[in-house]
Amino acid sequence: MQVKPRILLLDIETKPAIVYSFGIRDQHINHGQIKQDGGTICVGVKWYGERGVKVFSEWEHGYKGMLEQTHAMMTEADAICTYNGAKFDIPKLNGAFLLAGMDPPPPPTQIDIYRAVRRLGFICNKLDYVSQILGLGSKVKHEGLPMWIKVMDGDPVAQKRMAKYCAGDVRLLEAVYDRVKAYIPTHPHMGTTNRQDCGACGSSRTQARGFHRTKASLTQRYQCQACGSWSLGKREKAA
């Protein structure tokens, strides 16, 4: 029996660092001026294709509890889907795991939607803009930095609003992922061991359509009839 791969959609929110400064203009802040590192304040997670977003937060679960629950879900995942997570979310979390004395989760198979969007030629690659031009909605509105400050000060209304904002980002991430999936050339194979199954969505509804040709080889080309993405079959040497 083939088990369907589990994709974890993940988004983090971080808090601003607190530093000592003698002014507000043209300041160079060195490490000796850092009073408190920012760090992660909440994490939104959702299993792709399943209902419900979970938000683990410093204010509800405690800092260590937030990390432990995030770590557990990352460990279960076959792949982790993020928006610029390869450069931001995953390194931030790994650094937090290290400082908390935790072992690292398994090296994730990453699906970074931001990398795919950058290849599409849009004038702006921000999640809020991309989701709107694709007709998928927009990010949850908030007052900006004041909300972060209120959250750090323990304001329960602001904390609830931030949890909603983080969960909204995860839902948008899933919606954008569904739309751009076929345009991710490096998407990890999410199908079964059948070589002809679609690597992006796992569907067996693939159709042989022409060949990919190089000087040395000839490879059958397949297109998924479910999500539209292309994949290659077994490579054959040219006669």
PLY file of the C-alpha trace (Angstrom):
ply
format ascii 1.0
element vertex 239
property float x
property float y
property float z
element edge 238
property int vertex1
property int vertex2
end_header
0.00 0.00 0.00
1.37 3.38 -1.05
1.26 6.10 1.61
0.51 9.60 0.35
3.43 11.97 1.16
2.71 14.61 3.79
3.54 18.22 2.97
3.76 20.64 5.89
2.90 24.27 5.10
4.82 26.50 7.51
5.18 30.21 8.27
6.83 31.95 11.21
6.53 35.39 12.75
9.54 36.91 14.49
9.76 39.73 16.99
12.08 42.75 16.63
15.40 42.76 18.46
15.91 45.19 21.33
19.11 47.24 21.06
20.82 50.17 22.76
21.18 53.23 20.53
22.29 56.86 20.93
20.17 58.08 18.02
17.68 57.18 15.31
19.47 58.24 12.12
22.33 56.55 10.25
23.05 54.19 13.11
25.47 51.29 12.92
24.44 48.71 15.51
27.14 46.27 16.61
26.63 43.07 18.57
27.58 44.76 21.85
24.46 46.93 21.59
22.04 44.00 21.34
20.02 43.60 24.52
17.68 40.90 23.25
17.68 38.90 20.04
14.35 39.00 18.26
13.64 35.35 17.62
10.49 33.49 16.66
7.27 34.51 18.41
4.77 32.19 16.69
4.63 29.46 14.05
1.70 28.63 11.76
1.51 25.08 10.37
-0.94 23.08 8.30
-0.88 19.71 6.58
-1.47 20.21 2.87
-4.95 19.10 1.82
-6.21 18.79 5.41
-8.43 21.19 7.32
-7.32 23.53 10.05
-4.24 25.65 10.76
-2.36 25.30 14.04
-0.55 28.29 15.52
2.09 27.55 18.15
3.03 30.69 20.03
5.32 31.91 22.76
2.40 33.45 24.67
0.15 30.34 24.58
2.56 27.40 24.59
5.69 28.96 26.10
8.83 29.47 24.02
10.16 25.92 24.49
6.71 24.40 23.99
6.27 26.34 20.74
9.58 24.99 19.45
8.90 21.43 20.57
5.53 21.22 18.84
6.92 22.80 15.66
9.88 20.39 15.75
7.54 17.40 16.10
5.50 18.35 13.02
8.62 19.09 10.96
9.92 15.64 11.88
6.72 14.01 10.56
6.79 15.86 7.24
7.95 14.37 3.94
8.36 17.91 2.60
8.04 21.43 4.02
6.41 24.18 1.95
7.25 27.82 2.73
7.45 31.27 1.18
11.14 32.25 1.24
11.58 29.68 3.99
14.82 28.31 2.59
16.52 31.60 3.49
14.40 32.74 6.43
11.94 30.43 8.24
13.97 27.20 8.26
17.32 28.80 9.28
15.54 30.81 12.01
13.93 27.68 13.40
17.13 25.64 13.22
18.99 28.36 15.14
16.23 28.39 17.76
16.36 24.58 18.09
20.11 24.75 18.62
19.89 27.46 21.30
17.12 25.52 23.04
19.37 22.43 23.30
17.25 20.38 20.89
18.46 17.93 18.26
17.87 19.08 14.68
14.80 17.79 12.84
15.45 15.67 9.72
16.93 17.80 6.90
13.75 18.94 5.17
12.82 18.35 1.57
11.94 21.96 0.81
9.33 23.44 -1.51
10.02 27.18 -1.48
7.23 28.93 -3.38
9.12 32.23 -3.42
11.85 30.68 -5.58
9.24 29.57 -8.10
7.45 32.94 -8.11
10.71 34.77 -8.83
10.90 32.90 -12.14
7.46 34.11 -13.24
8.41 37.69 -14.07
5.96 39.49 -11.78
6.81 43.09 -10.93
6.58 42.23 -7.21
7.21 38.86 -5.56
5.67 39.52 -2.15
3.09 36.95 -1.04
0.39 39.59 -0.57
0.83 40.92 -4.12
1.13 37.51 -5.79
-1.93 36.13 -4.03
-3.98 39.16 -5.11
-3.03 39.08 -8.79
-3.83 35.36 -8.82
-7.26 36.16 -7.40
-6.65 34.24 -4.17
-7.24 36.99 -1.62
-4.82 38.98 0.51
-3.01 38.91 3.82
-4.84 39.73 7.04
-4.60 43.49 7.66
-2.98 44.82 10.85
-1.46 48.02 12.23
2.17 47.05 11.62
4.92 47.33 14.23
2.54 48.53 16.99
0.89 45.09 16.89
4.25 43.39 17.48
4.98 45.71 20.41
1.57 45.00 21.96
2.11 41.26 21.53
5.49 41.47 23.27
3.83 43.49 26.06
1.30 40.71 26.61
-1.80 42.31 25.07
-4.25 39.39 24.53
-6.18 41.22 21.79
-2.99 41.81 19.79
-1.88 38.22 20.37
-5.18 36.92 18.99
-4.82 39.22 15.98
-1.26 38.03 15.32
-2.36 34.39 15.50
-5.05 35.18 12.92
-2.48 36.97 10.74
-0.06 34.03 10.90
-2.79 31.48 10.15
-3.94 33.63 7.22
-0.45 33.53 5.73
-0.44 29.73 5.89
-3.79 29.53 4.10
-2.55 31.94 1.40
0.62 29.89 1.05
-1.43 26.77 0.34
-3.60 28.57 -2.19
-0.59 30.03 -4.05
1.16 26.65 -3.94
-1.83 25.02 -5.65
-1.74 27.62 -8.43
2.01 27.67 -9.13
2.78 23.99 -8.44
3.09 23.17 -12.14
5.72 25.91 -12.53
8.14 24.53 -9.92
10.85 22.76 -11.97
12.62 21.43 -8.88
9.50 20.16 -7.09
10.38 17.01 -5.11
8.65 13.85 -6.32
5.41 13.48 -4.38
4.10 10.46 -6.29
4.47 6.73 -5.74
7.31 4.56 -6.99
5.64 4.50 -10.42
7.93 6.63 -12.58
5.00 7.91 -14.64
3.13 9.37 -11.64
3.17 13.17 -11.40
5.99 14.29 -9.16
4.23 17.52 -8.18
0.77 16.27 -7.14
1.14 12.48 -7.13
-1.60 11.90 -9.71
-1.42 8.86 -11.98
-3.25 10.82 -14.68
-0.17 11.56 -16.78
0.01 11.59 -20.55
3.05 10.89 -22.71
3.65 14.00 -24.81
6.75 14.06 -26.96
10.39 13.70 -25.98
13.07 15.73 -24.28
16.09 15.53 -26.54
19.77 16.15 -25.92
22.77 15.24 -28.04
23.31 12.06 -26.03
19.86 10.99 -24.88
16.15 10.76 -25.61
13.67 10.95 -22.72
9.91 10.44 -22.77
8.09 13.58 -21.61
4.88 13.44 -19.54
2.29 16.06 -18.63
0.00 15.69 -15.64
-3.67 16.02 -16.53
-4.50 16.98 -12.95
-2.13 19.88 -12.22
-0.50 20.53 -15.61
3.13 20.03 -14.59
5.70 18.28 -16.76
8.03 15.43 -15.87
10.47 13.11 -17.56
10.51 9.34 -17.79
13.46 7.01 -18.09
16.39 8.42 -20.05
17.47 6.40 -23.10
20.73 6.78 -24.96
20.35 8.12 -28.48
20.88 5.51 -31.14
0 1
1 2
2 3
3 4
4 5
5 6
6 7
7 8
8 9
9 10
10 11
11 12
12 13
13 14
14 15
15 16
16 17
17 18
18 19
19 20
20 21
21 22
22 23
23 24
24 25
25 26
26 27
27 28
28 29
29 30
30 31
31 32
32 33
33 34
34 35
35 36
36 37
37 38
38 39
39 40
40 41
41 42
42 43
43 44
44 45
45 46
46 47
47 48
48 49
49 50
50 51
51 52
52 53
53 54
54 55
55 56
56 57
57 58
58 59
59 60
60 61
61 62
62 63
63 64
64 65
65 66
66 67
67 68
68 69
69 70
70 71
71 72
72 73
73 74
74 75
75 76
76 77
77 78
78 79
79 80
80 81
81 82
82 83
83 84
84 85
85 86
86 87
87 88
88 89
89 90
90 91
91 92
92 93
93 94
94 95
95 96
96 97
97 98
98 99
99 100
100 101
101 102
102 103
103 104
104 105
105 106
106 107
107 108
108 109
109 110
110 111
111 112
112 113
113 114
114 115
115 116
116 117
117 118
118 119
119 120
120 121
121 122
122 123
123 124
124 125
125 126
126 127
127 128
128 129
129 130
130 131
131 132
132 133
133 134
134 135
135 136
136 137
137 138
138 139
139 140
140 141
141 142
142 143
143 144
144 145
145 146
146 147
147 148
148 149
149 150
150 151
151 152
152 153
153 154
154 155
155 156
156 157
157 158
158 159
159 160
160 161
161 162
162 163
163 164
164 165
165 166
166 167
167 168
168 169
169 170
170 171
171 172
172 173
173 174
174 175
175 176
176 177
177 178
178 179
179 180
180 181
181 182
182 183
183 184
184 185
185 186
186 187
187 188
188 189
189 190
190 191
191 192
192 193
193 194
194 195
195 196
196 197
197 198
198 199
199 200
200 201
201 202
202 203
203 204
204 205
205 206
206 207
207 208
208 209
209 210
210 211
211 212
212 213
213 214
214 215
215 216
216 217
217 218
218 219
219 220
220 221
221 222
222 223
223 224
224 225
225 226
226 227
227 228
228 229
229 230
230 231
231 232
232 233
233 234
234 235
235 236
236 237
237 238
